Amino acid sequence: MVRANYQNLDKNIPYTMEYLNKFFGNLLLGEKNRLDNREMQIKENAAKTTQKTAQKTTQKILDILAKNPSATRAELASATGLSPDGVKWNLDKLKKSGKIRRVGPDRGGHWEIV
């Protein structure tokens, strides 16, 4: 249950419902999913895959901003499949790394790829 609620985006560990779904599948549907600790640990390969996905997402955001510098968080969320908070996190990460910067106010401004 703890794993289902754990997320650490700095370490590329996403929130997942996989284990919670297995638990409820066993409880409510009589399934026989394995729920021991070894199955629920975060695997190194999963973290690497998540990192690749994060890089693709970041690139997708950059591509969208290159085509539409005035794109809103809602538009970026819709295009990438992220939540608005996920978009904000990625934009903050891109700003800190110096890849983008905001020109002008929040409303009416635009993004500039550096």
Residue frames relative to the residue before (quaternion, step in Angstrom):
aa qw qx qy qz dx dy dz
M 1.0000 0.0000 0.0000 0.0000 0.00 0.00 0.00
V 0.6269 0.5333 -0.3437 0.4523 3.56 1.01 -0.74
R 0.6446 0.5344 -0.3251 0.4396 3.61 0.92 -0.87
A 0.6306 0.5492 -0.3380 0.4319 3.59 1.01 -0.71
N 0.7448 0.3842 -0.2098 0.5036 3.58 1.14 -0.56
Y 0.5709 0.6194 -0.3707 0.3912 3.59 1.28 0.00
Q 0.1108 0.7629 -0.6312 0.0853 3.54 -1.03 0.82
N 0.0639 0.7678 -0.6359 0.0448 3.56 -1.01 0.83
L 0.2130 -0.8290 0.5069 0.1025 3.56 0.05 1.29
D 0.5812 0.5791 -0.3813 0.4260 3.61 1.13 -0.52
K 0.7446 0.3374 -0.1939 0.5424 3.58 1.14 -0.65
N 0.4767 -0.7049 0.4041 0.3356 3.57 1.32 0.35
I 0.4397 0.6382 -0.4941 0.3940 3.55 0.94 0.95
P 0.1880 -0.8278 0.5196 0.0973 3.59 -0.25 1.23
Y 0.5907 -0.5160 0.4875 0.3836 3.50 -1.38 0.30
T 0.0176 0.8097 -0.5863 0.0192 3.61 -0.93 0.80
M 0.3200 -0.7455 0.5578 0.1753 3.54 -1.09 0.77
E 0.3453 0.7906 -0.4606 0.2087 3.59 1.31 -0.09
Y 0.7367 0.4330 -0.2471 0.4569 3.57 0.74 -1.04
L 0.6261 0.5255 -0.3318 0.4710 3.56 1.06 -0.72
N 0.6323 0.5216 -0.3241 0.4723 3.59 1.03 -0.77
K 0.6367 0.5156 -0.3258 0.4718 3.59 1.00 -0.79
F 0.6438 0.5358 -0.3164 0.4454 3.57 0.95 -0.93
F 0.7181 0.4322 -0.2565 0.4814 3.57 0.80 -1.00
G 0.5707 0.5691 -0.3764 0.4569 3.58 1.16 -0.52
N 0.6606 0.4892 -0.2938 0.4879 3.56 1.00 -0.84
L 0.7049 0.4910 -0.2636 0.4389 3.55 0.84 -1.02
L 0.8175 0.3091 -0.1352 0.4667 3.57 0.71 -1.04
L 0.7877 0.3354 -0.1606 0.4911 3.56 1.03 -0.74
G 0.4830 -0.6969 0.4181 0.3260 3.55 1.27 0.01
E 0.3471 0.7319 -0.5120 0.2858 3.59 1.18 0.45
K 0.3261 -0.7467 0.5482 0.1887 3.56 -1.23 0.32
N 0.1085 0.8103 -0.5584 0.1410 3.55 0.72 1.13
R 0.4431 -0.6819 0.5166 0.2681 3.56 -1.04 0.80
L 0.0617 -0.8329 0.5497 -0.0164 3.57 -0.78 1.04
D 0.3639 0.7324 -0.5188 0.2491 3.62 0.99 0.60
N 0.7217 -0.4828 0.2893 0.4028 3.56 -1.26 0.40
R 0.6218 0.5611 -0.3564 0.4140 3.61 0.99 -0.72
E 0.6608 0.5066 -0.2987 0.4663 3.56 1.10 -0.69
M 0.7401 0.4416 -0.2231 0.4555 3.57 1.10 -0.64
Q 0.4941 0.6558 -0.4421 0.3609 3.60 1.21 -0.03
I 0.5010 -0.6288 0.5030 0.3172 3.50 -1.19 0.57
K 0.2567 -0.7945 0.5374 0.1182 3.53 -0.62 1.15
E 0.6038 -0.5932 0.4020 0.3491 3.54 -1.11 0.76
N 0.6440 0.5263 -0.3278 0.4481 3.60 0.96 -0.80
A 0.6327 0.5301 -0.3347 0.4546 3.57 1.02 -0.77
A 0.6411 0.5144 -0.3259 0.4671 3.57 1.01 -0.77
K 0.6475 0.5049 -0.3221 0.4712 3.61 1.01 -0.77
T 0.6385 0.5132 -0.3192 0.4765 3.58 0.99 -0.82
T 0.6443 0.5169 -0.3131 0.4687 3.56 0.99 -0.84
Q 0.6331 0.5280 -0.3311 0.4590 3.58 1.02 -0.77
K 0.6423 0.5076 -0.3212 0.4761 3.60 1.00 -0.79
T 0.6378 0.5188 -0.3171 0.4727 3.56 1.01 -0.83
A 0.6408 0.5226 -0.3207 0.4620 3.58 0.99 -0.84
Q 0.6429 0.5121 -0.3219 0.4699 3.59 1.01 -0.78
K 0.6427 0.5095 -0.3209 0.4737 3.59 1.01 -0.79
T 0.6434 0.5206 -0.3170 0.4632 3.57 1.00 -0.84
T 0.6414 0.5197 -0.3154 0.4680 3.56 0.95 -0.90
Q 0.6665 0.4964 -0.3007 0.4679 3.58 0.93 -0.89
K 0.6235 0.5403 -0.3317 0.4574 3.57 1.06 -0.77
I 0.6394 0.5130 -0.3166 0.4773 3.57 1.00 -0.84
L 0.6536 0.5084 -0.3135 0.4649 3.60 0.94 -0.87
D 0.6433 0.5245 -0.3195 0.4572 3.58 0.98 -0.82
I 0.6540 0.5066 -0.3079 0.4700 3.58 0.97 -0.87
L 0.6793 0.4872 -0.2923 0.4644 3.58 0.93 -0.90
A 0.5992 0.5505 -0.3653 0.4521 3.60 1.12 -0.56
K 0.7066 0.4423 -0.2499 0.4927 3.58 1.05 -0.79
N 0.8037 0.0906 -0.0032 0.5881 3.56 1.05 -0.82
P 0.1851 -0.8341 0.5107 0.0964 3.63 0.18 1.24
S 0.6847 0.4713 -0.2856 0.4770 3.61 1.18 -0.41
A 0.3161 0.7735 -0.4992 0.2294 3.60 1.23 0.24
T 0.3622 -0.7275 0.5464 0.2026 3.54 -1.02 0.88
R 0.6663 -0.4724 0.3803 0.4339 3.55 -1.29 0.21
A 0.6375 0.5313 -0.3283 0.4512 3.58 0.99 -0.82
E 0.6570 0.4955 -0.3112 0.4754 3.59 0.97 -0.80
L 0.6496 0.5028 -0.3139 0.4761 3.58 1.00 -0.81
A 0.6303 0.5320 -0.3307 0.4587 3.58 1.01 -0.79
S 0.6638 0.5073 -0.2986 0.4613 3.56 0.91 -0.90
A 0.7006 0.4824 -0.2660 0.4536 3.58 0.92 -0.91
T 0.7597 0.3867 -0.2016 0.4824 3.60 1.04 -0.73
G 0.4441 -0.6856 0.4656 0.3406 3.58 1.18 -0.47
L 0.5098 0.6278 -0.4277 0.4039 3.58 1.26 0.22
S 0.5249 -0.5597 0.5100 0.3887 3.53 -1.31 0.15
P 0.6506 -0.4993 0.3730 0.4339 3.62 -1.18 0.29
D 0.6350 0.5145 -0.3279 0.4738 3.60 1.07 -0.70
G 0.6269 0.5306 -0.3294 0.4659 3.59 1.08 -0.71
V 0.6302 0.5121 -0.3216 0.4871 3.56 1.07 -0.76
K 0.6381 0.5256 -0.3267 0.4581 3.59 0.93 -0.90
W 0.6452 0.5214 -0.3189 0.4584 3.58 0.92 -0.91
N 0.6822 0.4804 -0.2883 0.4698 3.59 0.89 -0.91
L 0.6387 0.5127 -0.3293 0.4698 3.60 0.98 -0.76
D 0.6353 0.5207 -0.3223 0.4705 3.59 0.98 -0.82
K 0.6452 0.5214 -0.3047 0.4680 3.55 1.00 -0.88
L 0.6635 0.4932 -0.2965 0.4781 3.59 0.97 -0.86
K 0.6379 0.5171 -0.3281 0.4670 3.60 1.04 -0.75
K 0.6711 0.5059 -0.2983 0.4525 3.59 0.90 -0.94
S 0.6972 0.4527 -0.2737 0.4839 3.58 1.05 -0.71
G 0.5039 -0.6987 0.3875 0.3282 3.58 1.32 -0.01
K 0.4537 0.7048 -0.4400 0.3223 3.59 1.22 0.36
I 0.7850 0.1040 -0.0677 0.6070 3.58 1.18 -0.54
R 0.0481 -0.7665 0.6346 0.0861 3.52 -1.32 0.22
R 0.4451 -0.6787 0.5242 0.2579 3.52 -1.22 0.58
V 0.1256 -0.7693 0.6244 0.0509 3.55 -0.90 0.97
G 0.8013 0.2068 -0.1814 0.5312 3.55 -0.68 1.10
P 0.7151 -0.4601 0.3193 0.4182 3.55 -1.34 -0.01
D 0.7011 -0.4454 0.3452 0.4370 3.56 -1.33 0.20
R 0.7546 0.2358 -0.1471 0.5944 3.55 0.99 -0.83
G 0.7923 0.2690 -0.2146 0.5039 3.52 -0.63 1.11
G 0.6133 0.5416 -0.3531 0.4537 3.58 1.24 -0.24
H 0.2623 -0.7512 0.5745 0.1921 3.57 -1.26 -0.25
W 0.4972 -0.6331 0.5102 0.3027 3.53 -1.35 0.28
E 0.1398 -0.7660 0.6233 0.0725 3.52 -1.13 0.74
I 0.2989 -0.7324 0.5842 0.1816 3.55 -0.85 1.01
V 0.3118 -0.7844 0.5165 0.1438 3.54 -0.69 1.16
